Amino acid sequence: MEMDYKEKVAELEKNQEESNYDEKLEWFNPDAKQYKVKVLELANEYKATFDNKDIIKKRIVVKVDGKKLNWGVPVGKTLSSLFGQLMKAGEILGGLENKEVTLLVKSDGKKRDYTILEAVSSASQGEMLDKELIVDGGRVE
């Protein structure tokens, strides 16, 4: 079967328009501290390789300290994952786009733990997140 190049180019152009690929944004790589993160766009999913394992990540365009950045968040499988916490915050806030969340990053020097405080405050009111999240922060899976 032969590829329809015209159709493929149209598809790629549409993807580029929808995901702002023409913008050369730096990547958000948070250190251990607290951040106010404004979600501007939930963009595409992509595959990344880490320790010879493929992981699916969600690219999110955010604004942190007045700077527009890409943020690659692994698509986790639990509510305590960073992705799960973001989805819980989105549920609570009525969506994530154009909303601000508080990100707390802790580090032991080897790994980082991420907590979205809006998701934790919901958990402390009896919602579905586990106790480990409240004590240790969410983990990137």
N, C-alpha and C positions, 0 to 999 in steps of 0.2 A: 504494500500500500504506500503510495507516494504522499509525502507531507504537503499540505497546503500552506505554503510560506506566507501568502498574503493573509490568511486567517490567523496564523501563528503570530505574525507581526502585530495585527490588530489586537489580539489577546494580550500580548506583552505591553503594548502601549496603554491599554486599559488598566492593566495591573500597575503600571508605573504611575498613572494618574491617581489611582485609588490609594496607593501606598506612599506617595511623596518620595519615591526613590531618587528623584532628581535633586533632592536636598542632601547635601553632604554633612550629615550630623555626626557629631562625636558620640561615643557610647558612654552611658552612665555606668560607672563602676564604683558603687558606694563603699566608702571606708566605714569603720565603726563609729557611728554617731547617729543622731536623729535628723531626718530630712522631712521637709514638706514637699510632696511630689504632686504636681498637677498633671493629670492624664489628659493629653491632647488628642490622642488617636490610638485605638487598638488596631494595629496593622496586621501584617501577614505572619503566618507561622513559617518556620524554617528549621532545617536540620543542622545541628552542630555536633562535632565529635569531641569528646572529652574522655581521657583515659581509654582510648580505643573503643568507646561506646558512643553510639549515635543517640542524641537526645533531641527531642522536639522542643523548640523555644517559640515563644510569642514575642514578636517585636512590638514594643509599645513606645510611642512618641510621647515624651514627658517634658515638663518644664521644671527645673530644679535651680534654685538660686538665680532665677531670671534667665537661665540658659536652656535652649531647646536641645534635647538629647534623644538618642535611641536608647532603649532599655531592653535587653534580651532576657526574658523571664522563662525559665524552664516550665513546661506544661506538666505540673505535678499531678499526682493521682489522689491526693487527700486534701482535706480542708486545712491541714496544718502546713502544707507546702506553701511557698510564697504565692504561687499561682492560685491555690485554693483560697488563701487569705484575701487576695485581690478580688476574686470572684465573690466572696462573702461580703467584702466592703461594697462592691458594686450592687449586690442585692439590697444591702442596707441603705445605700445612698441613692438608689434608683438609677443606677448606671455609673460608669466610671468616666466617660468622656466629659471633659471640662469640669471635673470634680477634683478636689485635693484630698490626698490621704497622707497620713503620717507614717513614715517608714523608720523603724528603729533597727539599726544594724549593730550586732554584737560580734566580736571576734575573739578567738583564743590564740590568734596568730597563725593558725593552720586553716581553719574553716570559718565561714561567716554564717551567723543565724539572722534571719530576717523576720521581723514582726510588723504587720500592718495594724497599728493601734486601733483603728476603727473596727477591725474584725475581732480583736481581743476584747474590746469593751462590750461588743455584742456577746461574746462567749461568757463574759463574767455575769451577764444577765440571763444565763441559762441556755444559750444557743448551742449549736452543734460542735464547736471546736473542743479539742481535748485539753486536759489540765496541763499537759506537757508544753503546749503552745504558750500558755500564760506564764509558766515558770521559765522556760528555756528559749522561747522564741521559735518561730517557724523555721523549718529546714528546707533548703533547696534540694529537691529529690532528683 
